[in-house]
Amino acid sequence: MDKLSYIAMTGATQIAKAQSINSHNLANANTTGFRADLHEFVATPIEGPGYATRVNSVVSSGGFSSALGAMKTTGNPMDVAVSDGGWLAVQAADGSEAYTKAGDLRVNALGQLVTGTQLPVMGDTGPVAIPPNSGVTIGSDGTISMIPLGQSAATSASVDRLKLVNPPSDQLVKGNDGLMRMKDGSDAVPDAGVSLTVGALESSNVNVVGSMVSMIELARQFELQVRMIDTANDNAKAAATMMRMS
């Protein structure tokens, strides 16, 4: 009875973890540039004394989905969508360089170019700073131009260029902050072949219908594991009653 309860309990715990990952994806279905987390169940032997005859099914991270999200036209000249497999380099909260698909850019009160979540955007030489101006434009190649405050459009000048990268997906790892980083800890090399669609944003690549179906399936699997625990308890009670009668 104890073995049945333990196996069912372990199964329920791992299914709950998988459900948490799936729910996190659904919660970010409308988050700009979000990349869905993947998970998989892996057979893991139980370590301990005795023969290695028992195996648990443990949920494990399967990385992230590299599928493209839908393109949404906004008309905002500060919104940019990175083409295909490209990424926009930003400075994470811990100071490291990271990569995102969220191109909802803006200039904050300090003159820094930041994303919608206030992450500094990286340029050729570091975080992009924009002097006082009367207009900022971003080119499809990532070039940032501005009109100096009090000047005419004829005096438009280049300020910096966004750092755009395109490393292979299998060299990237997704952090708890939702940003991508190189697995080896290095900084990705800028790729001049990456282009931007200005006035548009790439939406989350979460498959809402698929995630809803997974949620239902996982809920049913969790319920089955709980029923197994109840059955084990009922069997234990019945066995105890029979022992008392004897």
VMD Tcl script that draws the C-alpha trace (Angstrom):
set ca {
  {0.00 0.00 0.00}
  {2.81 2.38 0.90}
  {4.49 1.80 -2.46}
  {1.26 2.52 -4.35}
  {0.69 5.70 -2.36}
  {4.27 6.84 -2.90}
  {4.14 6.25 -6.66}
  {0.79 8.05 -6.97}
  {1.99 10.93 -4.79}
  {5.15 11.33 -6.88}
  {3.11 11.28 -10.08}
  {0.68 13.90 -8.76}
  {3.58 16.15 -7.72}
  {5.22 16.02 -11.14}
  {1.92 16.59 -12.95}
  {1.32 19.65 -10.76}
  {4.72 21.01 -11.84}
  {3.86 20.43 -15.50}
  {0.53 22.18 -14.95}
  {2.40 25.15 -13.44}
  {4.55 25.47 -16.57}
  {1.49 25.23 -18.80}
  {-0.40 27.81 -16.72}
  {2.58 30.17 -16.91}
  {2.43 29.97 -20.70}
  {-1.28 30.73 -20.74}
  {-0.77 33.69 -18.42}
  {1.68 35.15 -20.96}
  {-0.39 34.51 -24.06}
  {-0.67 38.28 -24.57}
  {2.87 39.19 -23.52}
  {4.80 40.79 -26.38}
  {7.60 38.57 -27.67}
  {7.04 35.83 -25.06}
  {8.44 32.39 -25.89}
  {6.49 29.42 -24.56}
  {8.24 27.08 -22.11}
  {8.30 23.41 -23.05}
  {8.31 20.44 -20.69}
  {8.71 16.70 -20.93}
  {8.41 13.72 -18.63}
  {11.67 11.83 -18.14}
  {12.13 8.37 -16.62}
  {14.44 8.72 -13.61}
  {15.62 5.68 -11.57}
  {15.01 5.89 -7.81}
  {18.36 5.91 -6.03}
  {18.88 4.13 -2.72}
  {19.68 0.77 -1.19}
  {18.57 -2.33 -3.06}
  {18.24 -3.12 -6.72}
  {17.53 -0.34 -9.23}
  {14.13 -1.69 -10.16}
  {11.95 1.36 -9.65}
  {11.68 4.36 -11.96}
  {9.84 7.63 -11.46}
  {8.49 9.85 -14.21}
  {9.91 13.32 -13.52}
  {8.93 16.52 -15.34}
  {11.90 18.26 -16.92}
  {12.36 21.52 -18.81}
  {12.26 21.02 -22.56}
  {13.64 24.46 -23.34}
  {11.49 26.99 -25.16}
  {9.47 27.10 -28.34}
  {11.26 28.83 -31.20}
  {8.08 29.20 -33.26}
  {7.35 32.71 -34.52}
  {4.57 34.73 -32.95}
  {1.96 36.62 -34.92}
  {2.94 40.03 -36.27}
  {0.78 42.91 -35.02}
  {0.90 46.26 -36.77}
  {0.82 49.15 -34.30}
  {1.87 52.14 -36.40}
  {4.09 53.31 -33.53}
  {7.52 54.25 -34.97}
  {9.17 53.10 -31.73}
  {7.75 49.57 -32.00}
  {9.97 47.07 -33.81}
  {9.58 43.38 -34.63}
  {12.78 41.38 -35.12}
  {12.84 39.24 -38.26}
  {12.74 35.43 -38.11}
  {15.27 33.97 -35.67}
  {16.83 37.30 -34.70}
  {16.88 38.81 -31.22}
  {17.19 42.27 -29.70}
  {20.00 42.64 -27.15}
  {19.10 44.21 -23.79}
  {20.75 44.64 -20.41}
  {19.13 42.38 -17.82}
  {18.46 43.43 -14.22}
  {21.67 41.70 -13.10}
  {23.73 43.71 -15.61}
  {24.31 40.82 -18.01}
  {23.50 40.92 -21.71}
  {20.34 39.08 -22.65}
  {18.06 38.76 -25.66}
  {14.38 39.36 -26.25}
  {11.74 39.59 -28.95}
  {9.90 42.37 -27.12}
  {10.42 45.42 -29.32}
  {8.09 47.89 -27.58}
  {10.76 50.56 -27.21}
  {10.63 54.01 -25.63}
  {12.92 56.72 -24.27}
  {12.73 57.14 -20.49}
  {13.19 60.33 -18.47}
  {16.95 59.74 -18.31}
  {17.30 59.58 -22.08}
  {17.82 55.80 -22.11}
  {16.25 53.64 -24.79}
  {14.37 50.93 -22.90}
  {11.83 48.17 -23.54}
  {8.30 48.16 -22.19}
  {9.63 46.41 -19.06}
  {12.27 49.15 -18.57}
  {15.26 47.07 -19.68}
  {18.03 49.17 -21.29}
  {18.47 48.35 -24.97}
  {22.00 47.56 -26.15}
  {23.72 49.32 -29.03}
  {27.16 49.05 -30.64}
  {28.99 50.22 -27.52}
  {26.56 49.45 -24.69}
  {23.16 50.72 -23.52}
  {21.69 53.24 -25.95}
  {21.45 56.85 -24.71}
  {19.53 59.44 -26.71}
  {20.21 63.20 -26.29}
  {17.32 65.69 -26.03}
  {15.47 65.64 -29.32}
  {12.29 66.47 -31.15}
  {11.96 63.10 -32.87}
  {13.50 59.61 -32.92}
  {13.34 57.10 -35.77}
  {14.58 53.53 -36.06}
  {15.61 52.05 -39.39}
  {15.04 48.49 -40.56}
  {18.74 47.78 -39.99}
  {18.53 48.99 -36.38}
  {20.05 52.43 -36.99}
  {18.71 55.01 -34.53}
  {18.40 58.58 -35.79}
  {17.13 61.72 -34.10}
  {16.42 65.38 -34.73}
  {18.29 67.52 -32.15}
  {16.03 69.64 -29.98}
  {15.27 72.94 -31.65}
  {16.65 71.86 -35.04}
  {14.97 71.06 -38.35}
  {14.49 67.62 -39.88}
  {17.43 68.36 -42.20}
  {19.79 68.07 -39.24}
  {18.78 64.48 -38.44}
  {21.78 62.55 -37.14}
  {22.58 58.92 -36.40}
  {22.88 58.20 -32.66}
  {23.60 54.49 -32.43}
  {22.58 51.14 -33.83}
  {20.61 48.46 -32.05}
  {22.53 45.28 -31.34}
  {20.71 42.56 -33.25}
  {21.86 38.95 -32.97}
  {20.87 35.63 -34.46}
  {22.51 32.72 -32.60}
  {21.18 29.17 -33.19}
  {18.26 28.35 -30.89}
  {20.10 25.37 -29.42}
  {22.78 27.75 -28.10}
  {20.28 29.80 -26.11}
  {18.79 29.14 -22.70}
  {15.78 30.88 -21.21}
  {16.19 32.39 -17.75}
  {13.66 32.80 -14.97}
  {13.27 36.44 -16.04}
  {11.99 35.31 -19.45}
  {15.11 36.54 -21.26}
  {17.42 34.44 -23.43}
  {21.15 34.07 -22.82}
  {23.97 32.14 -24.43}
  {24.45 28.74 -22.78}
  {28.20 29.25 -22.54}
  {27.81 32.62 -20.82}
  {29.30 34.61 -23.70}
  {27.74 37.55 -25.56}
  {26.28 36.81 -28.97}
  {27.94 38.38 -32.00}
  {25.96 41.11 -33.83}
  {24.43 39.91 -37.09}
  {24.03 42.49 -39.87}
  {21.60 40.16 -41.64}
  {18.92 40.64 -38.98}
  {16.32 43.21 -39.95}
  {13.44 44.97 -38.21}
  {9.84 45.65 -39.13}
  {9.17 49.14 -37.80}
  {5.69 49.97 -36.52}
  {4.92 46.36 -35.57}
  {5.34 43.96 -32.65}
  {5.70 40.20 -32.50}
  {3.17 38.68 -30.14}
  {3.60 35.68 -27.86}
  {4.03 32.33 -29.61}
  {1.89 30.48 -27.03}
  {-0.64 28.15 -28.67}
  {-3.65 29.00 -26.53}
  {-5.85 26.16 -27.80}
  {-3.08 23.60 -27.37}
  {-2.31 24.89 -23.88}
  {-5.97 24.68 -22.88}
  {-6.14 21.07 -24.09}
  {-2.95 20.28 -22.14}
  {-4.45 21.88 -19.04}
  {-7.48 19.59 -19.24}
  {-5.34 16.50 -19.86}
  {-3.01 17.29 -16.96}
  {-5.97 17.97 -14.65}
  {-7.43 14.55 -15.49}
  {-4.06 12.86 -14.93}
  {-3.71 14.60 -11.56}
  {-7.21 13.46 -10.57}
  {-6.28 9.87 -11.50}
  {-3.21 9.98 -9.26}
  {-5.30 11.31 -6.35}
  {-7.81 8.50 -6.87}
  {-4.96 5.99 -6.67}
  {-3.92 7.46 -3.32}
  {-7.52 7.20 -2.08}
  {-7.68 3.59 -3.30}
  {-4.45 2.75 -1.47}
  {-5.85 4.28 1.72}
  {-9.12 2.34 1.35}
  {-7.20 -0.89 0.80}
  {-5.07 -0.21 3.89}
  {-8.17 0.39 6.01}
  {-9.83 -2.78 4.70}
  {-6.69 -4.80 5.47}
  {-6.54 -3.36 8.99}
  {-10.21 -4.26 9.57}
  {-9.59 -7.83 8.43}
  {-6.60 -8.12 10.79}
  {-8.73 -6.98 13.73}
  {-11.46 -9.49 12.86}
  {-8.94 -12.32 12.73}
}
mol new
graphics top color blue
foreach p $ca { graphics top sphere $p radius 0.5 }
foreach p [lrange $ca 0 end-1] q [lrange $ca 1 end] { graphics top cylinder $p $q radius 0.2 }
display resetview
